[in-house]
Amino acid sequence: QLTLYCLSSENWKRPSHELDFLMHLLEQYMIEERTLLMRQGIRVRVIGRRDGIPERVLAEIDKTIELTSANDGTCLCLAINYGSRGEIVDAVKQITRGVVESRMTVDDIDEEMMEQHLYTAGMVVPDLLIRTSGEMRLSNYLLWQISYSEIWVTEKCWPEFDESDLHQAMEVFSQRSRRFGGLG
């Protein structure tokens, strides 16, 4: 599984011409990459809120998700209009509705239930978080899910990040000792 942070919920603060370009790019990607996605058996999934995304872009996203839904290869998860704080708030709202509507009790709420109500429900948690552009912050990205992920930071910005950088990140990751809170 590979999750890419395509558009942050905070990115709506950018200039409108930049957002228009990003939406065009996303729409174009959804159309142009379908053949490759199908040939490689990649299943596309999207996490984030749909509001604010133009209908024409949503239509192409939905079409790509539908066309790749039966693929059994890598899951490519695109975080679009995604923010982890918003995701957690949405999960809490869903759980609260369940309590109010007597479908569950407060005592039913645990970490597993919380995970079932996140956008990433049913997906594996990331083993490795690759942070580009040398930034030393998580930028509101998968905050719940990355609690035990290894982090690798590169000075390269996303457009320059290439296959050799990915191999380097994976090599460093393979050398790490993952203890998940234990002693080893």
C-alpha angles and dihedrals in degrees: 000000000000123000119194124194100226103163127006120215085237091057090080085083089071123101114286094239090057092048091048089053092048091050091049090049092050092048091048092048092051091055102037099044098050094094092051092045091052094044091052094042093239118163116212123216128174128208126191138060121311096210115109095022111116115253093239090056092046089051091055092045091051092047092052092047091050094046093050098039095102094047113114101199130088117339109232107200116193117201103211121173084356130159123165095218090054090047091054092046090050090050092050090049091052092048092046090053088053091054093045091049090048094241088124141004131236088252089060091065113103138137093280092054090048090052090050089058098047120100087250095058110151094017125111118253115251118266092194133030114198112201115196131198093042092273115154097207135085095229096215092299123149092324094169095041099049097054090119100022120124113240126218120184126200129184090223118104119233099262091054095044106110143174094279090055090051090051090050091051091048092048091053090045092052090057095054124101109229112204103164091214095317131108099257 
